[in-house]
Amino acid sequence: MTRTAAVERIPARMTPEVYEKISEAARTVGATLNQFIVQSALEKADAILERERVMQLSATTAEALFAIMENPPEPNDYLKHAMKQRRETLCRK
């Protein structure tokens, strides 16, 4: 179900102190209260999603990962068994 942005609403209850602080910040940057709240929430959402989706590695760890990807080790008995079970479970005819 797709809705247009004009239809979506996010009700927010807040204390008068919080409302005044947010309103003042919105006025300071020349935005409406709604614009300010949406933009702030979007920035926070972007930061959270990036933190959860992006893996940060040290240079040493990244080099080790790339080395393993370029020259993977031979499969051990455990991996061979797991792949056999997968084949038997998912590839039935």
Secondary structure, DSSP 8 states (H G I E B T S, - for coil): ----TTT--------HHHHHHHHHHHHHHT--HHHHHHHHHHHHHHHHHHHHH-----HHHHHHHHHHHHS-----HHHHHHHHHHHHHH---
